[in-house]
Amino acid sequence: MAQGSLNKATLSGSSTNDNRKVDNFARRQKLSQHRRSLPIATVERRLIDEVRKNDILIIVGETGSGKTTQIPQFLFNAGFCKEGKSIGITQPRRVAAVTVAKRVAEECGVELGQRVGYSIRFEDVTSSSTRIKYMTDGLLLREALLDPYLSRYSVIIVDEAHERTVQSDVLLGLLKNVQIARSKSNGHLDTETNKPKNGMVLEKENDVQSSIFLKHDQGKKFPPLKLIVMSASLDARVFSDYFGGAKAVHVQGRQFPVEIFYTFHPEPDYLDATLITVFQIHLEEALGDILVFLTGQEEIESVERLIKERVLQLPENNQRLVIVPIFSSLPSEQQMRVFASTPAGYRKVILATNIAETSVTIPGIKYVIDPGLVKARSYDPKQGLESLTVVPISKAQALQRSGRAGRDGAGKCFRLYPESEFDKLENSTKPEIKRCNLANVILQLKALGVDDIIGFDFIEKPSRCFNR
Ligand SMILES: Nc1ncnc2c1ncn2[C@@H]1O[C@H](COP(=O)(O)OP(=O)(O)OP(=O)(O)O)[C@@H](O)[C@H]1O
């Protein structure tokens, strides 16, 4: 009897294991098929050739083309992690660093924290075997304090560079220095032409000398550092000029179409227009989740309350809405709720700030509602006051927002403003460094060993009056 039941248990145990293996195999097959279908997969070899030929490469590819998840894997497979070196990928936000790392670990079929990991402030999910490391740009700056040559990296990818946060602008200046210093350390810098042997052009020897603030580590040789700057919506010319005429490549195509809708007239009350659009989609459009971009926590909470009140006025069979907020001060576990799958028969409505604007893929999002506004930092140097004000987004941000749909199927984006208003938006977001108090930047640069703050090689110089 005991023997019989043991056999039964063993049998059912092994069949559960077998089922799990079959499920895992099917999931791996699906993932690898998905990877092959991404637009970026068709240019893998060309991209690798370009990285080999150029120390700096700018990559512009549409949202969802596969830049963030695939390029690090291409580089790993092409041998860029030989001799224990790693590929570092920076993201402007924690949530992107974490979720993309999880996805890439799954695509590689490895445990998170092993070959693929992430590191954000207060959370380090990496190990000595990590070779593809996602992190925030702030975290890489901290690493540079301990390891000024960033010696563990063979390639650094600055993703979503269009955002032009203070951190990413400081990081670009730092990486430019590290790259020159590493090239110099191993004779990779051609002293006659003043060019790294393949890559950026520096006009005068003085430029090379003055722009390097890194102290030479006597006799130590570092392999050259490859630098990739990428986004779906960056102005390649600005970045190329900054890096002395660096090569820019464009990756065409996206996996699924996103249809864009505009209002006929400007909306006098964008929150009211948002509510109407949520319910219009809910009642008239096919099943699929909705992502709404709002400007801050207070607004999100009030829209959440209004949706919950209004949904109760609908017939019972139309009440299946799940509302999930996401904003930066929400604890991480609660932020991660937006990624949980929607219960069958329900529609999820995610109310987000621009935290969900770039890099993230939220499975199931079919509709995006974009009122076209964002809360941005601004600084009044006369009064010495920094404030957060609601301002229109840039075209680059509008493109990123619509790009959150169309990632696992065709999508729709409802812009709550007329097309004529879209045409008037700035092409790119004004760099944060041009509109914030520079006290922290100055402290950060000092900590990195930069004494000549005014002479620091910023992609765009901060206004002089901000330095006072
Ligand atoms: N966490 C995820 N869950 C499900 N699918 C994902 C996930 N991350 C990525 N994908 C899939 O991989 C595709 C490519 O994503 P990836 O982030 O590499 O694109 P991208 O070109 O970097 O986009 P973006 O410019 O918007 O950051 C997505 O469109 C989606 O289909």
The ligand as a Gaussian input file, in Angstrom:
#p B3LYP/6-31G(d) Opt

LIG

0 1
 N        9.032000      42.882000     -20.113000
 C        8.556000      42.526000     -21.302000
 N        7.469000      41.703000     -21.408000
 C        6.991000      41.344000     -22.614000
 N        7.532000      41.726000     -23.782000
 C        8.605000      42.500000     -23.745000
 C        9.186000      42.949000     -22.514000
 N       10.246000      43.715000     -22.800000
 C       10.337000      43.753000     -24.138000
 N        9.354000      43.038000     -24.704000
 C        9.121000      42.838000     -26.149000
 O       10.298000      43.164000     -26.866000
 C       10.050000      44.263000     -27.767000
 C       11.304000      45.105000     -27.860000
 O       11.527000      45.770000     -26.608000
 P       12.734000      46.756000     -26.407000
 O       12.558000      47.372000     -25.069000
 O       14.005000      46.038000     -26.683000
 O       12.506000      47.812000     -27.566000
 P       13.166000      49.253000     -27.766000
 O       13.471000      49.393000     -29.209000
 O       14.274000      49.446000     -26.816000
 O       11.944000      50.193000     -27.365000
 P       11.943000      51.636000     -26.659000
 O       12.621000      52.585000     -27.604000
 O       10.497000      51.921000     -26.520000
 O       12.662000      51.485000     -25.369000
 C        8.798000      44.955000     -27.190000
 O        8.073000      45.653000     -28.175000
 C        8.013000      43.779000     -26.660000
 O        7.337000      43.123000     -27.713000

